[in-house]
C-alpha cells in the first residue's frame, strides 16, 4: 500500500470518527430537547409564547415593558382566560422561560446540524449516500420545528382549548423519537461493530418490538396531552375497576380510544404489560445466542420503565418522576433499536467499505459487530 492510498484511508477514518462524534452530540441534544419538551408540557408552559419568530424570537424580553407586551399577548389565550386568570407577571415568566428554552434549544440543534453538514461537505468526507442521509436528517429537524408551531397554534386564537391538541402533541413527540432513532441508527452504522446474521424470525421479532415500543410512546404522548395520567392514579385497578366503566365514553364513541382519558390510560397500561411479557419471551428464545445481550438489556430497561411508570402514576405524575419516566422511555426505544440493528446485518457492507477505503469518503462500515 503506497503513501497516497494510506492517506486516503486515514481521511476516511478521521471522517468516520468525527461524524460519529457529531451524531452523538446531536443525539444528546435531542434527548435533552425531549426532556425539556416534557417539562414544558407538564408545567403547562407551551402556550406562553403566542408567536412563531424563528429569528427574532431567539432574544427573550429584555425590559420590563417587553415583558408586559408578551404577558398581554398571553392574556388573550383561552388558557389564561379559562385556567390562569389572575396570574402574576412572575408566574408568567416561569412558564415563558420553559417554552423559550425549548425553542432556543431547537435553534441550537439546527445550527449544530447545518454547520456539521457544511463542514463535512467542505472536507469532502461524505459520499453521495451519506450526504443524502444527512440532508434527510436535517429536513426532519426543520419539519419538527414547523410541527411544533402547528401544535402550539392549536391552543392560540379563536379556540376554547386550554392545552395544545393531543393529536398534534403526539405527532410532535413521535417525530422527535424518529429523529433520535435515525441518529442512533446512523451512529451504529458508522461503528466498527460486527453483526452476525440471525434467523429471519429473530430479525422480524426485533423489528416488531421497535414498532410496539414506538406505538406505546406515542400512546403515552396522548395520555400526557389529555392529562389522563393524573386522572386514574390507583394501580393495578383504575378507580377500583379492572376495566374502567367509561372506557368507551358515550359522548366520544370510538374516538374514546384516542381522546378518552380512561381508554388512553388503560391502553397505555396494557401496552406496557404486553411489551414487558414479549421482551422476556424474546430473551428466553435467544438466550445464549448473538442477540441475547441486547435482548436482556431491552428487557431490563422495560422492567425499570414499568416500575417507574407505576410510581409516577400513584404519585399523580409530579414533574420529576414524570420526566424520568419519559427519559427512560427514550432509552427503551434506543435499546430496541440497538437490538433491531444487531438483527439487520447487511451483506453489502464489505463492498461499501471498499468504496470508503479507495475514495477517502465516509461510507457504510467495513465491519459490523456486537455493540
C-alpha positions in Angstrom: 0.0 0.0 0.0 1.5 3.3 -1.1 1.5 6.5 0.9 -1.2 8.1 -1.1 -3.6 5.3 -0.5 -2.8 5.3 3.2 -3.6 9.0 3.3 -7.0 8.5 1.7 -7.8 5.7 4.1 -6.7 7.9 7.0 -9.0 10.6 5.8 -11.9 8.2 5.7 -11.2 7.0 9.2 -11.0 10.6 10.5 -14.2 11.5 8.8 -16.0 8.5 10.3 -14.8 9.3 13.9 -15.8 13.0 13.5 -19.2 12.2 12.0 -19.9 9.7 14.9 -18.9 12.3 17.5 -21.2 14.9 15.7 -24.1 12.4 15.7 -23.5 11.6 19.4 -23.7 15.3 20.2 -26.9 15.7 18.2 -28.4 12.7 20.0 -27.6 14.1 23.4 -29.1 17.4 22.4 -32.3 15.9 21.0 -32.6 13.8 24.2 -32.3 17.0 26.3 -34.9 18.6 23.9 -37.3 15.7 24.6 -36.9 16.2 28.4 -37.3 20.0 28.2 -40.3 19.5 26.0 -41.8 17.1 28.5 -41.2 19.7 31.3 -42.8 22.4 29.1 -45.9 20.2 28.7 -46.1 19.2 32.4 -45.8 22.8 33.6 -48.4 24.0 31.1 -45.9 26.3 29.5 -46.4 25.5 25.8 -48.8 28.3 25.1 -46.9 31.1 26.9 -45.3 32.3 23.6 -48.0 33.1 21.1 -46.0 33.9 18.0 -43.6 31.9 15.8 -40.5 34.0 15.3 -37.5 31.7 14.4 -35.0 34.5 14.2 -36.2 37.5 16.3 -37.6 35.1 18.9 -34.1 34.0 19.9 -33.9 37.0 22.1 -36.2 37.0 25.2 -37.8 40.1 26.6 -35.0 42.4 27.8 -37.0 45.1 29.6 -40.0 45.4 31.9 -42.0 46.9 29.1 -41.2 44.0 26.8 -42.3 41.5 29.4 -45.6 43.2 29.8 -46.1 43.1 26.0 -45.5 39.3 26.0 -47.8 38.9 29.0 -50.6 40.8 27.4 -50.4 38.5 24.3 -50.7 35.5 26.6 -53.7 37.1 28.3 -55.6 36.8 25.0 -55.4 33.0 25.1 -58.1 30.7 26.3 -55.6 29.1 28.6 -55.2 32.3 30.5 -58.8 33.3 30.5 -60.2 29.9 31.5 -57.5 28.5 33.6 -54.9 31.1 34.7 -56.8 34.3 35.1 -55.1 36.4 37.7 -51.7 35.0 37.0 -48.9 37.4 38.1 -46.1 38.5 35.8 -43.6 36.4 37.8 -45.7 33.3 37.3 -45.9 34.1 33.6 -42.2 34.4 33.4 -41.8 30.9 34.9 -43.8 29.3 32.1 -42.3 31.6 29.5 -38.8 30.5 30.2 -39.7 26.8 29.8 -41.1 27.4 26.4 -38.4 29.8 25.3 -35.7 27.4 26.5 -37.4 24.6 24.5 -37.4 26.7 21.3 -33.9 28.0 21.9 -32.5 24.5 22.3 -34.2 23.6 19.0 -32.5 26.6 17.3 -29.1 25.5 18.7 -29.6 21.9 17.5 -30.5 23.2 14.0 -27.3 25.3 14.0 -25.1 22.4 15.0 -26.7 20.1 12.4 -26.4 22.5 9.5 -22.8 23.6 10.5 -21.8 20.0 10.7 -23.1 19.0 7.3 -21.4 22.1 5.8 -18.1 21.2 7.4 -18.3 17.6 6.2 -19.1 18.8 2.7 -16.2 21.2 2.6 -13.8 18.4 3.8 -15.3 16.1 1.2 -15.8 13.4 3.8 -19.2 12.2 2.6 -20.1 10.0 -0.3 -23.4 10.6 -2.1 -25.4 8.1 0.1 -24.3 9.7 3.3 -24.9 13.2 2.0 -28.4 12.2 1.2 -28.9 10.6 4.6 -27.7 13.7 6.5 -29.8 16.0 4.3 -32.9 13.9 5.2 -32.0 14.1 8.9 -31.7 17.9 8.8 -35.0 18.1 6.8 -36.7 16.1 9.6 -35.3 18.6 12.1 -36.8 21.5 10.2 -40.1 19.7 9.8 -40.1 19.2 13.6 -39.9 22.9 14.2 -42.8 23.5 11.8 -44.9 20.8 13.5 -44.0 22.3 16.9 -45.6 25.6 15.9 -48.6 23.7 14.3 -49.0 22.1 17.7 -48.8 25.3 19.7 -51.1 27.1 17.3 -53.9 24.7 18.2 -54.2 26.5 21.5 -53.9 30.1 20.2 -56.5 32.3 18.5 -60.2 31.5 18.2 -60.3 28.4 20.4 -61.5 27.3 23.8 -58.6 24.9 24.2 -56.5 25.4 27.4 -53.8 23.0 26.1 -52.4 22.0 22.8 -54.3 19.4 20.8 -53.3 15.9 22.0 -53.0 14.5 18.4 -50.6 17.3 17.5 -48.6 16.7 20.7 -48.3 13.0 19.9 -47.2 13.9 16.3 -44.6 16.3 17.6 -43.3 13.8 20.2 -43.3 10.9 17.7 -41.2 12.9 15.2 -38.7 13.7 17.9 -38.4 9.9 18.6 -37.9 9.3 14.9 -35.2 11.8 14.7 -33.2 10.4 17.7 -33.8 6.9 16.4 -32.4 7.9 12.9 -29.4 9.5 14.6 -28.8 6.4 16.7 -29.1 4.1 13.7 -26.6 6.2 11.7 -24.2 6.2 14.6 -24.3 2.4 14.8 -23.9 2.1 11.1 -20.6 4.1 11.3 -19.2 2.0 14.1 -16.7 -0.9 13.7 -19.1 -3.4 15.0 -19.7 -6.9 13.5 -23.3 -8.0 13.2 -23.8 -11.7 13.0 -26.6 -13.0 10.6 -29.6 -14.2 12.6 -32.7 -16.2 11.6 -35.5 -14.2 9.9 -37.9 -14.7 12.9 -35.4 -13.0 15.2 -35.0 -10.1 12.9 -38.7 -9.5 12.4 -39.3 -10.0 16.1 -36.8 -7.3 16.9 -38.5 -5.0 14.3 -41.8 -5.8 16.0 -40.5 -4.8 19.4 -39.4 -1.5 17.9 -42.8 -0.9 16.5 -44.6 -1.8 19.8 -42.3 0.5 21.8 -42.9 3.3 19.3 -46.7 2.9 19.5 -46.5 2.7 23.3 -44.6 6.0 23.4 -47.0 7.7 21.0 -49.8 6.5 23.3 -48.0 8.0 26.2 -48.0 11.3 24.5 -51.8 11.1 24.1 -52.0 10.3 27.8 -49.9 13.3 28.6 -51.8 15.6 26.2 -55.2 14.6 27.8 -53.8 14.8 31.4 -55.0 11.2 31.7 -52.0 10.2 33.8 -53.4 12.4 36.6 -57.0 11.1 36.3 -56.7 7.5 37.4 -54.0 7.2 40.0 -54.5 3.8 41.6 -52.8 0.6 40.5 -53.3 -2.2 39.4 -57.0 -1.2 39.1 -58.4 2.1 37.7 -60.8 3.8 40.2 -61.3 0.3 41.7 -62.2 -1.4 38.5 -60.1 -3.7 36.3 -61.6 -2.2 33.2 -62.8 1.4 33.7 -66.5 2.0 33.4 -66.1 4.8 31.0 -63.6 3.0 28.7 -65.9 4.0 25.9 -67.3 7.5 26.6 -70.8 7.8 25.3 -70.1 11.3 24.1 -66.9 10.2 22.2 -67.8 6.7 20.9 -64.9 5.1 19.1 -62.9 8.3 19.4 -62.6 7.3 23.1 -59.7 5.1 22.1 -57.7 8.3 21.2 -59.5 11.1 23.1 -60.9 9.5 26.2 -58.8 9.6 29.4 -60.0 6.2 30.7 -59.3 4.4 27.4 -55.9 6.0 26.7 -54.6 5.3 30.1 -56.0 1.7 30.1 -54.5 1.1 26.7 -51.1 2.5 27.8 -51.1 0.1 30.8 -52.0 -2.9 28.6 -49.3 -1.9 26.1 -46.7 -1.8 28.9 -47.7 -5.3 30.1 -47.6 -6.7 26.6 -44.1 -5.2 25.8 -42.8 -6.5 29.2 -44.0 -10.0 28.5 -42.8 -10.1 24.9 -39.4 -8.7 25.8 -38.8 -11.6 28.2 -40.2 -14.2 25.9 -37.7 -12.9 23.3 -34.9 -13.1 25.9 -35.7 -16.7 26.6 -35.9 -17.6 22.9 -32.5 -16.0 22.1 -30.6 -16.9 25.2 -27.0 -17.9 24.5 -27.2 -16.5 21.0 -25.9 -13.4 19.3 -28.9 -11.3 20.3 -29.0 -12.5 23.9 -27.2 -9.5 25.4 -29.1 -6.7 23.6 -32.4 -8.5 24.3 -31.6 -8.7 28.0 -30.7 -5.0 28.1 -34.0 -4.2 26.5 -36.0 -6.4 28.9 -34.2 -4.8 31.9 -35.0 -1.3 30.7 -38.6 -2.2 30.0 -38.9 -3.5 33.6 -37.4 -0.4 35.0 -39.7 1.7 32.9 -42.8 -0.2 34.0 -41.9 0.1 37.7 -41.1 3.8 37.4 -44.3 4.3 35.4 -46.3 2.8 38.3 -44.5 5.0 40.8 -45.2 8.1 38.6 -48.9 7.2 38.4 -49.6 6.6 42.1 -47.8 9.8 43.0 -50.0 11.8 40.5 -47.2 12.4 37.9 -45.1 15.0 39.7 -42.6 16.8 37.4 -39.5 15.0 38.5 -41.0 11.4 38.3 -42.7 12.1 35.0 -39.6 13.4 33.4 -37.6 10.3 34.4 -40.4 8.2 33.1 -40.2 10.0 29.7 -36.4 9.8 29.7 -36.4 6.1 30.4 -38.9 5.6 27.6 -36.5 7.1 25.1 -33.8 4.7 26.5 -36.1 1.8 26.0 -36.6 2.8 22.4 -32.9 3.2 21.8 -32.3 -0.3 23.3 -35.0 -1.7 21.0 -33.3 0.0 18.0 -29.9 -1.4 19.1 -31.5 -4.9 19.1 -33.0 -4.3 15.7 -29.8 -3.0 14.3 -27.9 -6.0 15.6 -30.5 -8.2 13.9 -30.3 -6.5 10.5 -26.9 -7.4 9.1 -26.3 -6.2 5.6 -24.4 -8.4 3.2 -23.2 -5.5 1.2 -21.1 -4.0 4.0 -17.8 -5.2 2.7 -18.3 -3.7 -0.8 -19.3 -0.4 0.6 -16.3 -0.4 2.9 -14.1 -1.0 -0.1 -15.5 2.2 -1.7 -14.6 4.1 1.5 -11.0 2.9 1.5 -10.5 3.9 -2.1 -12.4 7.2 -2.2 -11.3 8.6 1.2 -15.0 9.4 2.0 -17.3 8.1 4.7 -19.5 5.2 3.5 -21.0 2.2 5.3 -18.8 0.5 7.8 -16.5 -2.3 6.8 -17.3 -4.4 9.7 -20.4 -5.0 11.7 -20.4 -6.4 15.2 -21.7 -6.7 18.8 -22.3 -3.3 20.2 
